[in-house]
Amino acid sequence: MTITQCRFLLFVLLFGPVILATTFSCKGQSTGEPVTANGQVGGNCEGCELFFAGMPEQINSVDTSEGWRNAKQPLLITGTVFELNGVDPASGVLIYYWQTDEQGLYSRGPGLPADAQQHGRIRGWVKSDEKGRYSIYTNRPAAYPNDQLPAHIHLFILEPGSKLPYYVDDLVFDDDPLLIPHTKKYPMENRGGSGVLRVLLDGKVQVAVHDIILGLNIPNYPKKMTNAVVSGLSIGEDQPSFIPYHAYGPDRGSRACPVCKYGRYHGLILFVGNRPDWAAIRQWLVFMEKESTSRQQYLKGYFVYANEQGYSKKNREKELVKLGEELGIKRVALTFVPSVDDFETEMKLNKIDASLESTLILYRHRRIVAKFINLQPGTMNFELISDLLDKTRGDYFELPEPAHQ
């Protein structure tokens, strides 16, 4: 059983005031195609009715759970809710969360509504503010006792004007040893974006930035993307690992994975398929080299050449070496793969359209924060990318204070 497959088997411990979930809790998910219920947005969502159990009349953008008090490992989850385009912030969105305590139990507590017992006492609501921001002060949950499921936090979303919530991916932790074995067998759905949290330590508090993309990978979602041209994964999803050939740059002669080796900070990847515009490519590489030099370890730039026409590994390597020497490249990695659909390099995972002139991906902590198709080089667009690098650093806003309990 998995985080994407719920059996709803909850056992009450007769000898203590806790509820122990021996498998998973209350989501109505599956490992196959999304289950739909009469065209309901998000499909079947068993347990969603508990969204409203005990919900307060006043809900703020910051909430402090019962787990925050005396937590052995305090945790702050903070982020922004975006519209489906991954750019425009969404205000007034209700987020309901619930989780286990530090023993992996859905423990009860005073004042917990009778119909919400199965979700336990560590639960609450936040509402995104005018800038789409929200913050949850809680404890880091533990995995279920004697189980192989990674520790997780459940999330339901209710958008303004909607009567029914839908679930998004559970929040899990990238340093959890149970995560990789589980997701290899049961990949996450990326509902609302990647649910993988990458925690940083701020004093004794673990801090994780988690943005939510409304409608992303949600069945029956009514809104559609306005741009019909598709290349690359969506904003809010994780940039996948892949192993291109490094022809020139810091990892020359290796197969270093961009996000595996340098994924903690920013990554900027320029993908080019079967329609290379070398004048534009040169301008982008000069810009990327300049940004990488000024930002040092906080930005890693990549050029990935995936032209399958006339492909020769030896010739492709010579071609990029000549380009790197011509431009004086030192920090940007010039890499290549046989094609955008290549399995051996795992390039196929990027879902790049080879017929397009270029796809530019900006990610931070693996999460894709911006994407541009056929973006032309020039002062205006260079300033756009530089500004995005500044705005998505993650340290440009002050962390809120915990809400009063």
MARDRENMAR-649159 format. One record per residue (C-alpha): residue number from 1; chain; x, y, z. Coordinates in steps of 0.02 Angstrom, whole numbers, padded with zeros to 5 digits, always signed. Layout:
MARDRENMAR-649159
+-------+--------+--------+--------+--------+
| kolgu | nudren |      X |      Y |      Z |
+-------+--------+--------+--------+--------+
|   NUM |      A |      X |      Y |      Z |
...
+-------+--------+--------+--------+--------+
END
This chain:
MARDRENMAR-649159
+-------+--------+--------+--------+--------+
| kolgu | nudren |      X |      Y |      Z |
+-------+--------+--------+--------+--------+
|     1 |      A | +00000 | +00000 | +00000 |
|     2 |      A | +00063 | +00172 | -00042 |
|     3 |      A | +00040 | +00358 | -00022 |
|     4 |      A | -00056 | +00351 | -00184 |
|     5 |      A | -00160 | +00203 | -00131 |
|     6 |      A | -00271 | +00210 | +00023 |
|     7 |      A | -00357 | +00065 | +00105 |
|     8 |      A | -00434 | +00165 | +00247 |
|     9 |      A | -00401 | +00032 | +00377 |
|    10 |      A | -00395 | +00124 | +00543 |
|    11 |      A | -00379 | +00027 | +00704 |
|    12 |      A | -00423 | +00101 | +00872 |
|    13 |      A | -00302 | +00056 | +01009 |
|    14 |      A | -00412 | +00001 | +01151 |
|    15 |      A | -00281 | +00041 | +01280 |
|    16 |      A | -00239 | +00220 | +01233 |
|    17 |      A | -00314 | +00382 | +01166 |
|    18 |      A | -00241 | +00366 | +00992 |
|    19 |      A | -00290 | +00304 | +00822 |
|    20 |      A | -00159 | +00204 | +00729 |
|    21 |      A | -00163 | +00197 | +00539 |
|    22 |      A | -00086 | +00032 | +00492 |
|    23 |      A | -00082 | +00071 | +00308 |
|    24 |      A | -00131 | +00245 | +00253 |
|    25 |      A | -00261 | +00375 | +00289 |
|    26 |      A | -00411 | +00445 | +00201 |
|    27 |      A | -00370 | +00501 | +00025 |
|    28 |      A | -00458 | +00393 | -00104 |
|    29 |      A | -00304 | +00384 | -00217 |
|    30 |      A | -00246 | +00246 | -00332 |
|    31 |      A | -00089 | +00195 | -00423 |
|    32 |      A | -00178 | +00185 | -00589 |
|    33 |      A | -00281 | +00310 | -00687 |
|    34 |      A | -00369 | +00444 | -00583 |
|    35 |      A | -00537 | +00388 | -00515 |
|    36 |      A | -00676 | +00508 | -00559 |
|    37 |      A | -00844 | +00529 | -00476 |
|    38 |      A | -00980 | +00603 | -00586 |
|    39 |      A | -00857 | +00724 | -00663 |
|    40 |      A | -00808 | +00795 | -00493 |
|    41 |      A | -00650 | +00900 | -00498 |
|    42 |      A | -00510 | +00793 | -00430 |
|    43 |      A | -00609 | +00633 | -00445 |
|    44 |      A | -00658 | +00526 | -00297 |
|    45 |      A | -00603 | +00602 | -00132 |
|    46 |      A | -00654 | +00493 | +00013 |
|    47 |      A | -00626 | +00584 | +00176 |
|    48 |      A | -00645 | +00756 | +00096 |
|    49 |      A | -00801 | +00784 | +00200 |
|    50 |      A | -00688 | +00799 | +00352 |
|    51 |      A | -00620 | +00960 | +00275 |
|    52 |      A | -00767 | +01049 | +00357 |
|    53 |      A | -00769 | +00957 | +00525 |
|    54 |      A | -00732 | +01086 | +00658 |
|    55 |      A | -00676 | +01216 | +00531 |
|    56 |      A | -00664 | +01387 | +00613 |
|    57 |      A | -00753 | +01539 | +00543 |
|    58 |      A | -00593 | +01641 | +00539 |
|    59 |      A | -00446 | +01563 | +00445 |
|    60 |      A | -00281 | +01654 | +00421 |
|    61 |      A | -00131 | +01628 | +00307 |
|    62 |      A | -00029 | +01565 | +00456 |
|    63 |      A | -00079 | +01419 | +00567 |
|    64 |      A | +00005 | +01334 | +00714 |
|    65 |      A | -00041 | +01153 | +00743 |
|    66 |      A | -00053 | +01058 | +00906 |
|    67 |      A | +00106 | +00969 | +00854 |
|    68 |      A | +00210 | +01129 | +00860 |
|    69 |      A | +00198 | +01140 | +01049 |
|    70 |      A | +00346 | +01047 | +01129 |
|    71 |      A | +00393 | +00968 | +00961 |
|    72 |      A | +00557 | +00873 | +00962 |
|    73 |      A | +00579 | +00926 | +00781 |
|    74 |      A | +00482 | +01086 | +00742 |
|    75 |      A | +00437 | +01108 | +00559 |
|    76 |      A | +00383 | +01260 | +00459 |
|    77 |      A | +00302 | +01233 | +00290 |
|    78 |      A | +00284 | +01394 | +00192 |
|    79 |      A | +00250 | +01433 | +00011 |
|    80 |      A | +00139 | +01511 | -00119 |
|    81 |      A | -00020 | +01451 | -00203 |
|    82 |      A | -00018 | +01484 | -00390 |
|    83 |      A | -00146 | +01477 | -00528 |
|    84 |      A | -00128 | +01338 | -00657 |
|    85 |      A | -00002 | +01439 | -00758 |
|    86 |      A | +00118 | +01427 | -00611 |
|    87 |      A | +00149 | +01615 | -00616 |
|    88 |      A | -00002 | +01710 | -00548 |
|    89 |      A | -00027 | +01695 | -00359 |
|    90 |      A | -00197 | +01633 | -00301 |
|    91 |      A | -00275 | +01714 | -00147 |
|    92 |      A | -00416 | +01651 | -00037 |
|    93 |      A | -00375 | +01467 | -00063 |
|    94 |      A | -00413 | +01356 | +00087 |
|    95 |      A | -00287 | +01220 | +00130 |
|    96 |      A | -00332 | +01085 | +00255 |
|    97 |      A | -00192 | +00979 | +00326 |
|    98 |      A | -00179 | +00832 | +00445 |
|    99 |      A | -00036 | +00721 | +00498 |
|   100 |      A | +00034 | +00600 | +00625 |
|   101 |      A | +00125 | +00647 | +00784 |
|   102 |      A | +00307 | +00607 | +00821 |
|   103 |      A | +00263 | +00426 | +00857 |
|   104 |      A | +00178 | +00403 | +00689 |
|   105 |      A | +00003 | +00405 | +00766 |
|   106 |      A | -00154 | +00505 | +00729 |
|   107 |      A | -00171 | +00547 | +00913 |
|   108 |      A | -00328 | +00619 | +00987 |
|   109 |      A | -00342 | +00775 | +01091 |
|   110 |      A | -00466 | +00884 | +01185 |
|   111 |      A | -00597 | +00971 | +01081 |
|   112 |      A | -00574 | +00860 | +00928 |
|   113 |      A | -00742 | +00839 | +00838 |
|   114 |      A | -00810 | +00662 | +00845 |
|   115 |      A | -00816 | +00647 | +00656 |
|   116 |      A | -00634 | +00703 | +00640 |
|   117 |      A | -00559 | +00575 | +00759 |
|   118 |      A | -00480 | +00476 | +00618 |
|   119 |      A | -00378 | +00628 | +00566 |
|   120 |      A | -00311 | +00654 | +00741 |
|   121 |      A | -00274 | +00813 | +00838 |
|   122 |      A | -00133 | +00879 | +00725 |
|   123 |      A | -00241 | +00960 | +00593 |
|   124 |      A | -00286 | +01134 | +00537 |
|   125 |      A | -00324 | +01259 | +00400 |
|   126 |      A | -00238 | +01404 | +00315 |
|   127 |      A | -00301 | +01526 | +00183 |
|   128 |      A | -00181 | +01598 | +00055 |
|   129 |      A | -00161 | +01786 | +00074 |
|   130 |      A | -00168 | +01920 | -00062 |
|   131 |      A | +00002 | +01864 | -00126 |
|   132 |      A | -00045 | +01680 | -00122 |
|   133 |      A | +00065 | +01644 | +00029 |
|   134 |      A | +00030 | +01525 | +00173 |
|   135 |      A | +00129 | +01452 | +00320 |
|   136 |      A | +00102 | +01304 | +00435 |
|   137 |      A | +00198 | +01284 | +00599 |
|   138 |      A | +00192 | +01103 | +00653 |
|   139 |      A | +00300 | +00954 | +00700 |
|   140 |      A | +00389 | +00840 | +00580 |
|   141 |      A | +00278 | +00685 | +00571 |
|   142 |      A | +00343 | +00510 | +00597 |
|   143 |      A | +00307 | +00361 | +00485 |
|   144 |      A | +00175 | +00236 | +00538 |
|   145 |      A | +00248 | +00109 | +00661 |
|   146 |      A | +00308 | -00053 | +00579 |
|   147 |      A | +00262 | +00008 | +00405 |
|   148 |      A | +00355 | +00047 | +00243 |
|   149 |      A | +00261 | +00207 | +00201 |
|   150 |      A | +00366 | +00365 | +00214 |
|   151 |      A | +00312 | +00498 | +00338 |
|   152 |      A | +00188 | +00618 | +00260 |
|   153 |      A | +00066 | +00762 | +00282 |
|   154 |      A | -00103 | +00757 | +00195 |
|   155 |      A | -00173 | +00909 | +00103 |
|   156 |      A | -00346 | +00952 | +00037 |
|   157 |      A | -00380 | +01109 | -00068 |
|   158 |      A | -00540 | +01212 | -00079 |
|   159 |      A | -00537 | +01351 | -00207 |
|   160 |      A | -00642 | +01510 | -00192 |
|   161 |      A | -00816 | +01482 | -00262 |
|   162 |      A | -00802 | +01292 | -00252 |
|   163 |      A | -00906 | +01183 | -00138 |
|   164 |      A | -00800 | +01025 | -00145 |
|   165 |      A | -00616 | +01008 | -00103 |
|   166 |      A | -00492 | +00897 | -00193 |
|   167 |      A | -00332 | +00816 | -00134 |
|   168 |      A | -00156 | +00855 | -00192 |
|   169 |      A | +00001 | +00752 | -00168 |
|   170 |      A | +00047 | +00715 | +00011 |
|   171 |      A | +00199 | +00807 | +00077 |
|   172 |      A | +00347 | +00690 | +00101 |
|   173 |      A | +00529 | +00721 | +00144 |
|   174 |      A | +00677 | +00700 | +00028 |
|   175 |      A | +00789 | +00638 | +00169 |
|   176 |      A | +00668 | +00500 | +00222 |
|   177 |      A | +00751 | +00331 | +00189 |
|   178 |      A | +00580 | +00256 | +00152 |
|   179 |      A | +00542 | +00380 | +00012 |
|   180 |      A | +00646 | +00317 | -00135 |
|   181 |      A | +00602 | +00131 | -00116 |
|   182 |      A | +00418 | +00179 | -00105 |
|   183 |      A | +00411 | +00301 | -00251 |
|   184 |      A | +00507 | +00183 | -00364 |
|   185 |      A | +00364 | +00061 | -00345 |
|   186 |      A | +00225 | +00189 | -00333 |
|   187 |      A | +00274 | +00353 | -00420 |
|   188 |      A | +00194 | +00511 | -00354 |
|   189 |      A | +00058 | +00591 | -00459 |
|   190 |      A | +00119 | +00771 | -00444 |
|   191 |      A | -00057 | +00830 | -00406 |
|   192 |      A | -00037 | +01014 | -00371 |
|   193 |      A | +00149 | +00999 | -00400 |
|   194 |      A | +00284 | +00893 | -00321 |
|   195 |      A | +00249 | +00849 | -00140 |
|   196 |      A | +00431 | +00814 | -00099 |
|   197 |      A | +00493 | +00933 | +00037 |
|   198 |      A | +00676 | +00982 | +00044 |
|   199 |      A | +00705 | +01043 | +00219 |
|   200 |      A | +00833 | +01170 | +00277 |
|   201 |      A | +00879 | +01205 | +00457 |
|   202 |      A | +00844 | +01377 | +00532 |
|   203 |      A | +00907 | +01360 | +00710 |
|   204 |      A | +00812 | +01212 | +00781 |
|   205 |      A | +00668 | +01229 | +00656 |
|   206 |      A | +00663 | +01135 | +00492 |
|   207 |      A | +00598 | +01247 | +00353 |
|   208 |      A | +00524 | +01182 | +00190 |
|   209 |      A | +00459 | +01287 | +00046 |
|   210 |      A | +00310 | +01206 | -00039 |
|   211 |      A | +00216 | +01293 | -00179 |
|   212 |      A | +00048 | +01230 | -00241 |
|   213 |      A | -00011 | +01242 | -00422 |
|   214 |      A | -00200 | +01241 | -00429 |
|   215 |      A | -00270 | +01112 | -00550 |
|   216 |      A | -00101 | +01038 | -00599 |
|   217 |      A | -00129 | +00853 | -00641 |
|   218 |      A | -00303 | +00863 | -00564 |
|   219 |      A | -00436 | +00763 | -00659 |
|   220 |      A | -00587 | +00860 | -00725 |
|   221 |      A | -00507 | +01028 | -00683 |
|   222 |      A | -00604 | +01158 | -00784 |
|   223 |      A | -00465 | +01281 | -00821 |
|   224 |      A | -00353 | +01252 | -00972 |
|   225 |      A | -00181 | +01316 | -01014 |
|   226 |      A | -00190 | +01457 | -01139 |
|   227 |      A | -00027 | +01413 | -01226 |
|   228 |      A | -00055 | +01264 | -01342 |
|   229 |      A | +00132 | +01237 | -01369 |
|   230 |      A | +00195 | +01109 | -01244 |
|   231 |      A | +00375 | +01062 | -01207 |
|   232 |      A | +00451 | +01010 | -01042 |
|   233 |      A | +00365 | +00970 | -00879 |
|   234 |      A | +00247 | +01093 | -00795 |
|   235 |      A | +00293 | +01230 | -00675 |
|   236 |      A | +00277 | +01156 | -00502 |
|   237 |      A | +00339 | +00984 | -00551 |
|   238 |      A | +00513 | +00919 | -00513 |
|   239 |      A | +00648 | +00932 | -00644 |
|   240 |      A | +00692 | +00749 | -00676 |
|   241 |      A | +00864 | +00671 | -00660 |
|   242 |      A | +00954 | +00627 | -00822 |
|   243 |      A | +01134 | +00590 | -00873 |
|   244 |      A | +01190 | +00686 | -01028 |
|   245 |      A | +01365 | +00679 | -01102 |
|   246 |      A | +01471 | +00825 | -01041 |
|   247 |      A | +01574 | +00887 | -01188 |
|   248 |      A | +01637 | +01049 | -01109 |
|   249 |      A | +01630 | +01138 | -00942 |
|   250 |      A | +01658 | +01093 | -00760 |
|   251 |      A | +01609 | +00909 | -00777 |
|   252 |      A | +01689 | +00880 | -00947 |
|   253 |      A | +01703 | +00696 | -00991 |
|   254 |      A | +01575 | +00641 | -00861 |
|   255 |      A | +01391 | +00595 | -00858 |
|   256 |      A | +01349 | +00705 | -00708 |
|   257 |      A | +01163 | +00726 | -00677 |
|   258 |      A | +01119 | +00912 | -00670 |
|   259 |      A | +00991 | +00905 | -00530 |
|   260 |      A | +01077 | +00766 | -00433 |
|   261 |      A | +01243 | +00857 | -00417 |
|   262 |      A | +01186 | +01038 | -00414 |
|   263 |      A | +01001 | +01031 | -00371 |
|   264 |      A | +01005 | +01118 | -00203 |
|   265 |      A | +01005 | +01293 | -00277 |
|   266 |      A | +00957 | +01362 | -00449 |
|   267 |      A | +00975 | +01272 | -00613 |
|   268 |      A | +00950 | +01348 | -00786 |
|   269 |      A | +00939 | +01226 | -00931 |
|   270 |      A | +00929 | +01273 | -01114 |
|   271 |      A | +00863 | +01125 | -01214 |
|   272 |      A | +00885 | +01127 | -01403 |
|   273 |      A | +00823 | +00989 | -01518 |
|   274 |      A | +00820 | +00973 | -01707 |
|   275 |      A | +00808 | +01159 | -01745 |
|   276 |      A | +00966 | +01241 | -01676 |
|   277 |      A | +00983 | +01429 | -01701 |
|   278 |      A | +01167 | +01448 | -01664 |
|   279 |      A | +01165 | +01638 | -01659 |
|   280 |      A | +01031 | +01632 | -01523 |
|   281 |      A | +01118 | +01488 | -01434 |
|   282 |      A | +01280 | +01586 | -01423 |
|   283 |      A | +01191 | +01736 | -01348 |
|   284 |      A | +01104 | +01628 | -01218 |
|   285 |      A | +01267 | +01541 | -01171 |
|   286 |      A | +01357 | +01707 | -01146 |
|   287 |      A | +01214 | +01766 | -01035 |
|   288 |      A | +01211 | +01603 | -00936 |
|   289 |      A | +01400 | +01610 | -00913 |
|   290 |      A | +01388 | +01787 | -00847 |
|   291 |      A | +01248 | +01743 | -00725 |
|   292 |      A | +01336 | +01584 | -00667 |
|   293 |      A | +01496 | +01681 | -00636 |
|   294 |      A | +01410 | +01817 | -00533 |
|   295 |      A | +01303 | +01695 | -00434 |
|   296 |      A | +01440 | +01565 | -00409 |
|   297 |      A | +01378 | +01404 | -00327 |
|   298 |      A | +01199 | +01470 | -00318 |
|   299 |      A | +01169 | +01445 | -00504 |
|   300 |      A | +01217 | +01304 | -00621 |
|   301 |      A | +01189 | +01330 | -00807 |
|   302 |      A | +01168 | +01191 | -00935 |
|   303 |      A | +01155 | +01181 | -01123 |
|   304 |      A | +01080 | +01015 | -01180 |
|   305 |      A | +01093 | +00982 | -01366 |
|   306 |      A | +00973 | +00845 | -01422 |
|   307 |      A | +00979 | +00852 | -01612 |
|   308 |      A | +00953 | +00676 | -01680 |
|   309 |      A | +00987 | +00729 | -01860 |
|   310 |      A | +01158 | +00668 | -01916 |
|   311 |      A | +01201 | +00617 | -01739 |
|   312 |      A | +01377 | +00557 | -01705 |
|   313 |      A | +01440 | +00553 | -01526 |
|   314 |      A | +01618 | +00594 | -01579 |
|   315 |      A | +01569 | +00737 | -01694 |
|   316 |      A | +01442 | +00808 | -01572 |
|   317 |      A | +01575 | +00816 | -01436 |
|   318 |      A | +01698 | +00904 | -01552 |
|   319 |      A | +01562 | +01027 | -01602 |
|   320 |      A | +01526 | +01078 | -01423 |
|   321 |      A | +01710 | +01085 | -01374 |
|   322 |      A | +01740 | +01207 | -01517 |
|   323 |      A | +01590 | +01311 | -01460 |
|   324 |      A | +01650 | +01315 | -01279 |
|   325 |      A | +01824 | +01370 | -01328 |
|   326 |      A | +01756 | +01503 | -01445 |
|   327 |      A | +01646 | +01579 | -01309 |
|   328 |      A | +01771 | +01557 | -01167 |
|   329 |      A | +01648 | +01452 | -01066 |
|   330 |      A | +01708 | +01403 | -00892 |
|   331 |      A | +01555 | +01377 | -00783 |
|   332 |      A | +01413 | +01326 | -00899 |
|   333 |      A | +01403 | +01141 | -00944 |
|   334 |      A | +01391 | +01104 | -01130 |
|   335 |      A | +01309 | +00934 | -01143 |
|   336 |      A | +01224 | +00825 | -01274 |
|   337 |      A | +01111 | +00674 | -01293 |
|   338 |      A | +01067 | +00569 | -01447 |
|   339 |      A | +00887 | +00634 | -01452 |
|   340 |      A | +00748 | +00704 | -01344 |
|   341 |      A | +00672 | +00529 | -01335 |
|   342 |      A | +00832 | +00440 | -01283 |
|   343 |      A | +00809 | +00311 | -01145 |
|   344 |      A | +00991 | +00274 | -01103 |
|   345 |      A | +01027 | +00453 | -01048 |
|   346 |      A | +00851 | +00465 | -00974 |
|   347 |      A | +00827 | +00621 | -01079 |
|   348 |      A | +00651 | +00563 | -01121 |
|   349 |      A | +00595 | +00606 | -00944 |
|   350 |      A | +00613 | +00792 | -00986 |
|   351 |      A | +00472 | +00782 | -01115 |
|   352 |      A | +00552 | +00907 | -01234 |
|   353 |      A | +00478 | +00941 | -01406 |
|   354 |      A | +00623 | +00923 | -01529 |
|   355 |      A | +00531 | +01023 | -01663 |
|   356 |      A | +00539 | +01183 | -01562 |
|   357 |      A | +00685 | +01303 | -01570 |
|   358 |      A | +00718 | +01296 | -01382 |
|   359 |      A | +00647 | +01259 | -01211 |
|   360 |      A | +00718 | +01353 | -01063 |
|   361 |      A | +00689 | +01280 | -00890 |
|   362 |      A | +00726 | +01368 | -00725 |
|   363 |      A | +00718 | +01261 | -00569 |
|   364 |      A | +00761 | +01281 | -00386 |
|   365 |      A | +00780 | +01137 | -00264 |
|   366 |      A | +00730 | +01030 | -00414 |
|   367 |      A | +00559 | +01113 | -00428 |
|   368 |      A | +00526 | +01198 | -00595 |
|   369 |      A | +00487 | +01381 | -00557 |
|   370 |      A | +00483 | +01449 | -00735 |
|   371 |      A | +00479 | +01385 | -00914 |
|   372 |      A | +00495 | +01472 | -01081 |
|   373 |      A | +00471 | +01404 | -01256 |
|   374 |      A | +00563 | +01484 | -01401 |
|   375 |      A | +00614 | +01631 | -01291 |
|   376 |      A | +00726 | +01744 | -01394 |
|   377 |      A | +00889 | +01813 | -01324 |
|   378 |      A | +00901 | +02000 | -01293 |
|   379 |      A | +00915 | +02129 | -01156 |
|   380 |      A | +00732 | +02122 | -01105 |
|   381 |      A | +00727 | +01932 | -01088 |
|   382 |      A | +00897 | +01925 | -01005 |
|   383 |      A | +00831 | +02046 | -00874 |
|   384 |      A | +00675 | +01939 | -00857 |
|   385 |      A | +00776 | +01783 | -00816 |
|   386 |      A | +00894 | +01877 | -00700 |
|   387 |      A | +00746 | +01951 | -00607 |
|   388 |      A | +00668 | +01778 | -00589 |
|   389 |      A | +00829 | +01712 | -00516 |
|   390 |      A | +00822 | +01848 | -00385 |
|   391 |      A | +00638 | +01826 | -00345 |
|   392 |      A | +00646 | +01636 | -00328 |
|   393 |      A | +00798 | +01628 | -00215 |
|   394 |      A | +00687 | +01576 | -00070 |
|   395 |      A | +00759 | +01700 | +00052 |
|   396 |      A | +00676 | +01856 | -00016 |
|   397 |      A | +00533 | +01857 | +00108 |
|   398 |      A | +00533 | +01857 | +00296 |
|   399 |      A | +00465 | +01703 | +00382 |
|   400 |      A | +00303 | +01738 | +00477 |
|   401 |      A | +00283 | +01716 | +00663 |
|   402 |      A | +00185 | +01563 | +00725 |
|   403 |      A | +00000 | +01595 | +00747 |
|   404 |      A | -00062 | +01613 | +00925 |
|   405 |      A | -00136 | +01453 | +00994 |
+-------+--------+--------+--------+--------+
END
